[in-house]
Amino acid sequence: MPKNTALFLILLALLATLLLGINIGKKLATSQYLAQFAPTPTPFIQPTTIPPLKPTVSLTPLAVKSETSTYTDRSCGFTISYIGSYLEQKTENYKSTIITDPDNPDQTIVSTCQQEIPAPPLPPEKIEDIVLDGVPAKLYHDASSKDGSPRDEVIVKHPNLNHEIIIAGYGQAFNDALASFKFIE
């Protein structure tokens, strides 16, 4: 079996294991997270009378700002930002990370790095040339082999370290992460 095919199969097996771990660990992590941060009962507050409001001529909606979270992966040498709070899980070798929105499992970002990452076998129309922090990268528009749901993968070579980084995910959180991607030493 050619070396690149073997590496690709190993990467797919690793990615499948990580995604399976997300599904199993998500329920455990969510219940532990909720148990740890459950709200404490508040004391009873005596209601007060509120004077009637005068109607206004026009109402303008207020923008709701979500807090931005930043994830830094020192072993792979990059940092990303995304809106909201996510659960972070590291693999045993500390080279792979899974960032999951506990309320929306479709908003998951998986990242890992190694010396060479095999590119997914996709037709040219599903591959884009992009730039991450000034470095050329490839964006692969792929689909999950499990259920056919869309999945994007970006492979980029770190400019100063001797490895490649793959970031996989889909949706707005993934796009926010790519837009904020920065290399670190």
Summary of the structure (lengths in Angstrom):
residues: 185
radius of gyration: 21.2
end to end distance: 35.2
largest distance: 78.5
contacts: 450
relative contact order: 0.17
helix: 24%
strand: 35%
